[in-house]
Amino acid sequence: MSRRALAWGLGFAGVLAAGIAAAQQAMPRAELGAGMFRIEAEVAHTFQNRQIGLMNRRTMPQHQGMVFVFPEDARHCMWMKNTYLPLSVAFLDAHGKVINIEDMQPQTEDNHCAAAPARFALEMNLGWFRERGIKPGDALRGVERLPAAR
């Protein structure tokens, strides 16, 4: 590989990383509730934010996560490409009721899908829901205050 090609590749990677970081910083935050637990969630409500999600993150505080707001109820699926954190995802209906919860391993391309049409998906550190006794049928508070999907 020539030095010029290497420099171009490194420059492109830097611009891409900067774009991902800027998109992640630009996400609004919302407070959600699950039982007696408070969740501070980044809100991925735009197409770009939903595509990037928690990619390239190395850590996430215990009671923080990311909520994905979808434009329609559907059997949405998540994957872990370029995601370094082991996560659990709760798929929620339009009223915040948990449909199902899936555990996801880092840097895999396995699909983890909603068991029924979902409007939201909440990603938390692996085991967060199980450790707090949150299960399908439980309702999360605060989804009515989330911005509309774009």
N, C-alpha and C positions, 0 to 999 in steps of 0.2 A: 504494500500500500504506500502510495506517495505521501509525502508530508502534507501536501496540499489537501488530499482527500482526507487524511487523518484530521487535519485542522478543521475542515468543513464538517466532518462527522462530530467532532467534539463541540464545535460551535452550535450545531443543530441540537445536540443532546442538551446543551446548556439552556438554549432557548425553550426547548420542550419542558425541561424541569422548572424553569422560571414561570412558564405558562401554567403548569399544574399547580405550583405553589401559589400563584396569584389567584387562580380559580378557587383553591381551597380557602384562602384567606378571605375571599369575598363572600363566602357563604354566611347567610344570617344564622342566628342561633335562636332556639326556642326551648322553653321549659316544658317538659312532659312529666307525667306522674304515672307510676305503676305501684299500686298498693300504697304503702307508706314511703316509697322511694321516689326521690326527685331525680330527673334525668336532664342534663344539659346537652341538647342535641344540635349539631350543625344541621342545617336544612339544605338538602340537595333537591331543589325544586326546578332547576333548569336542566335542559337536555345535557349541556356540558358538565354540570356538576354531578348529575346522575351517572354519566360515563366515567368520570374520574373517581368519584366516591372516596374511599379511604386508601387509594393506591399510594404506595411509597411512604406510608407512615410507619414508624418504628415503635411508637408507644401511643397509648391513649389512656387518660386518667380513668379511674374506676367508675365514676358515675356520669361519664360523658359517652356520647355515641353520635351516630349520624342517622337522621331520618330521611328517607327518600320519598318524595311526593310525586306520584305518577298522575298523568293527565286523565287516565281512565281506569276503571276497575277491570283488572285482567289477571291472569295467572302469571304474574311477573316472576322472573328468575334472576338470581344473583350468581356471580362467580368471583374468584379470588385472584385473577391474573394481576401480577405486580402488587399484590397486597401482602404485607409481611406480618400482619397481626392475625392470630387465630380469632375468629369472630363467631358470634351467634347472631342470627337474624330472625326477627319476629315479623311475620307478614300480618298486616292489620287490614280490616275492612274500613269502609268510609267513616264508620263511627268509632274507630279505635279498638275494636274487639280483635283479640289475637286469634288468627286463623290457625297458624302452625309456626313452630320454631325449628330452625335448622342450624346445626353446627357446621362451621366451614373452616377448612384448614388452609394455611397460607400458601400462596403461589400455586394454586390448583385451578384447573379450568372446568371442574365439575359444576353442573348446574344445580342450584338449590332453588326450588320453585315453591310458589304459593300453592296450597292444596285447594284453594277456591279463589275466585276473583278478589284481588286485594287492591287497595288504593295507596297504602303506605308499606314501607319496610323499614324497620328500625334495627340497625347494626350496633351491637355492644360487644365488649370483650367476651371471649369464649366462656360460656358457663354462667354469665351474668343472670340470665332469666331463671335458670335451674336453681342457682344458689339462693334466689329470693322467692322461690316457689311460684313464679309466674308461669302460667300454662295456657294452652288454647282455651278460649272461652272468657278469659279475663279481659277487662277493658282498660286501656291506657287513657289517661286524661291529657287534654291539651291539643289533640289533633285538630279540633275545630278552629284553633287560632293559627294554624300553619298557613303560609302563603299558598296560593293556587299554583299548580304546576304550569311551567312555561316550556 
